[in-house]
Amino acid sequence: MKRLKVIGLTGGIGSGKSTVCGLLAEHHAAIIDTDQIAREVVQPHSEGLRQVIAEFGQDYLTEQGELDRAKLRATIFADPTQKQRLEAILHPLIRQTMLAEIETCQQRWQQGEPIAAIVVAIPLLVETLQGEKPDYLDEIWVVDCDEATQLTRASQRDGQTAAQIQAIIQQQASRQQRLHWADRIIDNNGDQQALQQQLSEHLPEWFMFDNAA
């Protein structure tokens, strides 16, 4: 049975992943945002939130019954073992939801919806690889730019200092590690016009399987 190509899109902080996703959507790609899924699986009254609070304690709930993200973020950045505890809870839930959304997109396409490809935005994809590409992905696309550009963009967007952004970059996979896994590289060192032109030129080919007629 024919199916859509499933692409894992990744890139470092400030590389322009969200911008690229927006442009890919304009070219009829279905976008699945794992950051959004990560927020959804810990919504109030969810199983994910129940598991997180059971593991970390009631102190990580706000007065409104929501996950105290700032407090949890501070905890896991300060202690890698705490980060591993959180990931052990969230990653299976995120994966389950993501796979269901991929299947839904495939079904929508089978029913005639004009979807060109399925793009799964996974910011920390390379950081979580276990020596091989995940079986649910056909390709990995990397949004790439130099570190100076990352620093400038992320600082302007997030209101953080260059030192804070640099600390995040150092915690992520290196540029070389991401490029090693790239089936396609989207160069985002230029402006949005250059990015749009690049995608317009290549996407009809890139969305196709190599053996497609």
Stockholm file with secondary structure:
# STOCKHOLM 1.0

chainA/1-213         MKRLKVIGLTGGIGSGKSTVCGLLAEHHAAIIDTDQIAREVVQPHSEGLRQVIAEFGQDYLTEQGELDRAKLRATIFADPTQKQRLEAILHPLIRQTMLAEIETCQQRWQQGEPIAAIVVAIPLLVETLQGEKPDYLDEIWVVDCDEATQLTRASQRDGQTAAQIQAIIQQQASRQQRLHWADRIIDNNGDQQALQQQLSEHLPEWFMFDNAA
#=GR chainA/1-213 SS CCCCCEEEEECCTTSCHHHHHHHHHHTTEEEEEHHHHHHHTTSTTCHHHHHHHHHHCGGGBCTTSCBCHHHHHHHHHHCHHHHHHHHHHHHHHHHHHHHHHHHHHHHHHHTTCCCCEEEEECTTTGGGCCSSCCTTCSEEEEEECCHHHHHHHHHHHHCCCHHHHHHHHHHSCCHHHHHHHCSEEEECSSCHHHHHHHHHHHHHHHTSCTTCC
#=GC SS_cons         CCCCCEEEEECCTTSCHHHHHHHHHHTTEEEEEHHHHHHHTTSTTCHHHHHHHHHHCGGGBCTTSCBCHHHHHHHHHHCHHHHHHHHHHHHHHHHHHHHHHHHHHHHHHHTTCCCCEEEEECTTTGGGCCSSCCTTCSEEEEEECCHHHHHHHHHHHHCCCHHHHHHHHHHSCCHHHHHHHCSEEEECSSCHHHHHHHHHHHHHHHTSCTTCC
//
